[in-house]
Amino acid sequence: MSDKLTTLDWIALVFLIIGGVNWGLIGFFSYDIISAIFGVASVVTRIVFALVGISALYMVAVAFKIADMSTNQDVERRARPAM
């Protein structure tokens, strides 16, 4: 497994950041910037929200992959002889 983020990882991360900023704006100011840009309950707004949700689920899988890589590196470090 590569220890670098793929293009899909970056796209998911960008959508996750967009969603997080939007939820922050909703929480602090009751302002939904996605709906303000694309229209309330428009098709594009729903697509953006769906992509944010899919990105969040995808990033859960990425988090498990990162945790697994971290665990494997710890095992490899312990297996190396001390110099």
N, C-alpha and C positions, 0 to 999 in steps of 0.2 A: 504494500500500500504506500502511496506517495504521502509525504508529510506536508504537501502544499495544497492550497485550496484550488479546486477546479473552477472553470468558468461557471458551471451550474451552481457551485457553492457560493461564488461571489454574487450571482444574480439573486439567489435565495436570501443572502445576507442583506443586499440592498432593499429587497421587498420587506424584509423583517424590520429594517431600520425605518423605512417609510411607515410601516404599520405602527411601530413603537412611537414615533414622533406624532403620528395622527392620534393615537390613544392618549398620549401626554397632553396634546392640545385639547382633546375632548375632556379629559379629567380636570385640567386646570382652568380652561377658559370656555368650556362647552362649545368649542368650535371644531367642526369636522372639516378639515381642509380638503380631503378627497372629495367629499360631497360638494364642497364649495367650488372646486375646480371642474368636476365632471357632471355635477347635477345630483340632486337627491334621488336615490333609487334608480339612477340611470343604468343602462347596460354596462357602460364602461366602469362606473363606480362599483358595481357588483363584481365585475371581472377583477378589478384591482383588489377588492376585499378578498375574493377567492384566492388570488395569487399570494396574498399575504398569508392566508391560512395554510395554503399548501406549502409555502416557504417555511413556515413555522414547523410543520410536521417533518419536512425534509431536514431542517436544521437539528431536529431531535436525533435523527439518524446520523447526521454528521457529528453531533456531540458524542454519541456512542462510539463512532469510529475514532475520534480524537482520544477518548478515554481508553479505548483498546490499544491504540498506538502508544499512549503514555505508559500503560501497564506493561506492554511488551518491552519498551525501552528500559523500564525499571528492572525487569527480569534480566535483560541483557547486561545491564550495569553490574548487577549482583553476581552474574555468572563469570565476568571477566576477572582474571587473576590480578591481584594487587601488584603494582610495580614499585 
